[in-house]
Amino acid sequence: MFEAIECHKCHGTEGRADGPSHPELKDEWGNPVAPANLTKRWNFRGGRSRTEIATRIANGVLGTPMPAFLEAVEKPEDIWHLTNYIVSLGPDSPQPATLVTVSSVKDAIPDDPAADFWKKITPNNILLEGQVIVDPRNFNPAIDLVSVRAVYNDKEIAFHLTWDDPSETKGDGKTTFPDAISLQFAPQQPTGTERPYFLMGDATAGVYLLRWEQGKGVSELSAHGPTKLAAIPGGEASGKAVFKNGQYALVMKRSLAATGTERPSFRPRVFTPVAFQAWEGGAGESGPKMSLTSWYYLRLEEPQSNRRFFIPPAVALLTFAVLGLIVRAARSRAVQ
C-alpha cells in the first residue's frame, strides 16, 4: 500500500523523508518544503494519533504537496492499514536520554557500523536544537536527534552514532556542504562544575572535538569558538560511516588514554562532560549554522567483576554454617 500509492517517492523507502522527489517539493507559494519524516511522529504538525494521521492521509494537507488519498485507495479501510504501517515505523516519542552510558566490553570493538555487535548495545537518544546564538543562525535545523551507542575495552573507546539525513552530501562549497557530526569534550577532565562554553568553547577555554566529515573521515580538532578550529597533529582517532535509506551510521574510535594536553582521557566511574553538533550539508548547514546540544555527561560503567559469581554462594555457605553452629549449641544446652 505504501508503495502502491507512491508514498515512498517523497517520504522514502523507510519513511525518513529521503524519497527521490524530496528535493523538488514546494508549497503552494513556491517555497521549498520537506516531506515529513514518518519515523518521528512527535514532529507531525497535524498530530501523531492514529485518527489524526488517517485524517491527513485521507484529506491531504492544504498548501503542501501532500494530496488527498481517499480516492486513491481501493477501500476506505486501506487508509487505516496505511496508518497502522506508518505508526509501526517509529516510536511515539524520542525517549531522550539524560546520561550517555558507556558499556564495558572485553572483546575487540568492530569498526563496521552494521555489525551485530552494535545491535546489542542500548542506544542513548540525544535531542539537538538549531544554533541561534551567533550568525549564521539555524532556525530550521535538519537534524534533531542522534542515537548514541558507546562502549570501551582496556585499550579504546568507541562511539556508534546514527542520525537521519535525507541525502548523502559531499557539497559543492557554495550552496551545499559536507555532512558532518562531532562530539565535544573538555580537553582535560574538569575538577569542579566549571566547563568550557558549550558553543565550541571560547578564547579563554577551548574544547576538543572528535569530528567526522563526509569525504574526509574522522579527525581531532581543538576549538576556541565555532569559527576557530585547528587540527590536532598526530591523530589517534579512526572511524567508518555508511549511508542507507536516509540514515547515517558511524563508528568513531580512539584510545582511552590520550597524549598531550589537547586530548581528554577517559576513566571508569567518572562523569565526563560531552556535547554534540551535527550538520546537514545538503540543507546549506556549515560552520556556525548547525544543530547542537548543551553539555551532557557520559559515564564509563565499571567492568563487571567475576566476584559476583562467587559472593552469593559463599554468603549462603557461611549462613548455613552459622545456623549449624547455633543449632549445635542449642542441642548441647538441652542435653545439659
Residue pairs with C-beta under 8 A, 6 or more apart in sequence:
1 73
1 78
1 81
1 82
1 85
2 8
2 82
2 85
5 69
5 72
5 73
5 82
7 82
8 19
9 19
9 20
9 21
10 17
10 19
10 21
10 22
10 25
10 35
10 65
11 17
11 19
11 35
11 36
11 37
11 38
12 18
12 19
12 22
12 35
12 166
12 245
12 246
13 19
13 245
14 39
14 89
14 245
14 246
14 247
15 37
15 38
15 39
15 86
15 89
15 90
16 37
16 38
16 39
16 164
16 166
16 245
16 246
16 247
17 34
17 35
17 36
17 37
17 38
17 164
17 166
17 246
18 165
18 166
18 167
18 245
18 246
19 35
22 34
22 35
22 166
23 167
25 32
25 33
25 34
25 35
25 65
26 32
26 33
26 65
27 33
27 63
27 64
27 65
28 62
28 63
28 64
29 63
33 64
33 65
34 142
34 166
35 65
35 66
36 43
36 44
37 43
37 164
38 86
38 89
38 90
39 89
39 90
39 164
40 90
40 94
40 144
40 145
40 164
41 48
41 53
41 86
41 87
41 90
41 91
41 92
42 48
42 92
42 93
42 94
43 144
44 52
44 53
44 56
46 52
46 53
46 55
46 56
46 61
47 53
48 92
50 80
50 83
50 84
50 87
53 83
53 86
53 87
54 79
54 80
54 83
56 66
57 69
57 70
57 79
57 82
57 83
58 68
58 69
58 70
58 79
59 68
59 70
60 66
60 67
60 68
60 69
69 79
69 82
70 76
70 79
73 79
73 82
94 125
94 127
94 145
95 125
96 125
96 126
96 127
97 124
97 125
97 126
97 148
97 296
98 296
99 124
99 296
99 297
99 298
99 299
100 124
100 126
100 148
100 150
100 274
100 296
100 297
100 298
100 299
101 122
101 124
101 150
101 298
101 299
101 301
102 150
102 151
102 152
102 157
102 266
102 298
102 299
102 300
102 301
103 121
103 122
103 150
103 151
103 152
103 301
104 151
104 152
104 153
104 268
104 300
104 301
104 302
104 303
104 304
105 151
105 152
105 153
106 153
106 154
106 303
107 117
107 153
108 153
109 117
109 151
109 152
109 153
109 156
109 158
109 253
110 117
110 118
110 251
111 238
111 239
111 240
111 251
111 253
112 240
112 251
113 160
113 162
113 240
113 241
113 242
113 249
113 250
113 251
114 242
114 249
118 149
118 160
118 251
121 149
121 150
121 151
121 160
122 149
123 147
123 148
123 149
123 162
124 147
124 148
124 149
124 150
125 145
125 146
125 147
125 148
126 145
126 146
126 147
126 148
126 276
126 293
126 296
127 144
127 145
127 293
128 141
128 143
128 144
128 145
128 146
128 276
128 277
128 278
128 291
128 292
128 293
129 141
129 144
129 291
129 292
129 293
130 137
130 138
130 139
130 140
130 141
130 290
130 291
130 292
131 137
131 138
131 141
131 199
131 226
131 288
131 289
131 290
131 291
131 292
132 138
132 139
133 199
134 199
134 226
134 288
135 288
136 287
136 288
136 289
137 288
137 289
138 285
138 288
138 289
138 290
138 291
141 280
141 285
141 290
141 291
142 165
142 166
142 280
142 282
142 283
142 285
142 291
143 163
143 164
143 165
143 278
143 279
143 280
143 291
144 291
145 163
145 164
146 161
146 162
146 163
146 181
146 276
146 278
147 161
147 162
147 163
148 159
148 160
148 161
148 276
149 159
149 160
149 161
150 157
150 158
150 159
150 160
150 298
151 157
151 158
151 160
152 158
152 256
152 266
152 300
154 256
155 255
155 256
156 253
156 254
156 255
156 256
157 253
157 254
157 255
157 256
157 266
157 300
158 251
158 252
158 253
159 183
159 210
159 251
159 252
159 253
160 249
160 250
160 251
161 181
161 248
161 249
161 250
161 251
161 252
162 247
162 248
162 249
162 250
163 181
163 247
163 248
163 278
164 246
164 247
164 248
165 179
165 243
165 246
165 247
165 248
165 280
165 282
166 246
166 280
166 282
167 282
168 179
168 214
168 243
168 248
169 176
169 177
169 178
169 179
169 214
169 280
169 281
169 282
170 178
170 179
170 214
170 215
170 281
171 177
171 178
171 214
171 281
171 282
171 286
175 284
176 281
176 282
176 284
177 279
177 281
177 284
177 285
177 286
178 213
178 214
178 215
178 216
178 279
178 281
178 286
179 213
179 214
179 248
179 279
179 280
179 281
179 282
180 211
180 212
180 213
180 214
180 278
180 279
180 281
181 211
181 212
181 248
181 250
181 276
181 277
181 278
181 279
182 209
182 210
182 211
182 212
182 221
182 276
182 277
182 278
183 209
183 210
183 211
183 252
183 274
183 275
183 276
184 198
184 200
184 207
184 208
184 209
184 210
184 223
184 274
184 275
184 276
184 277
185 207
185 208
185 209
185 210
185 264
185 272
185 273
185 274
186 195
186 196
186 205
186 207
186 208
186 264
186 273
187 206
187 207
187 208
187 222
187 261
187 262
187 263
187 264
188 261
188 264
189 264
189 265
189 267
189 270
189 272
190 273
195 273
195 295
196 202
196 205
196 206
196 207
197 205
198 275
198 292
198 293
198 294
198 295
199 225
199 226
199 292
200 207
200 209
200 223
200 224
200 225
200 226
200 228
200 229
200 277
201 207
201 223
201 224
201 225
202 224
202 225
203 224
203 225
206 222
206 223
206 224
206 262
207 222
207 223
208 220
208 221
208 222
208 223
208 232
208 262
208 263
208 264
209 220
209 221
209 222
209 223
209 229
210 218
210 220
210 237
210 252
210 254
211 218
211 219
211 220
211 221
212 218
212 219
212 239
212 241
212 250
212 252
213 219
214 241
214 281
217 239
218 235
218 237
218 238
218 239
218 252
219 231
219 235
219 237
220 231
220 232
220 235
220 236
220 237
220 254
220 263
221 229
221 230
221 231
221 232
222 229
222 230
222 231
222 232
222 262
223 229
223 230
226 287
226 288
226 290
227 287
227 288
232 260
232 262
232 263
234 259
234 260
236 254
236 255
236 258
236 259
236 263
237 252
237 253
237 254
238 252
238 253
238 254
239 250
239 251
239 252
239 253
240 250
240 251
241 248
241 249
241 250
241 251
242 248
242 249
242 250
243 249
256 265
256 266
256 267
257 265
258 264
258 265
264 272
266 272
266 300
267 300
268 300
268 301
268 302
268 303
269 299
269 300
269 302
270 299
270 300
271 297
271 298
271 299
272 297
272 298
272 299
272 300
273 295
273 296
273 297
274 295
274 296
274 297
274 298
275 292
275 293
275 294
275 295
275 296
276 292
276 293
276 296
277 290
277 291
277 292
277 293
278 290
278 291
278 292
279 285
279 286
279 289
279 290
279 291
280 291
285 291
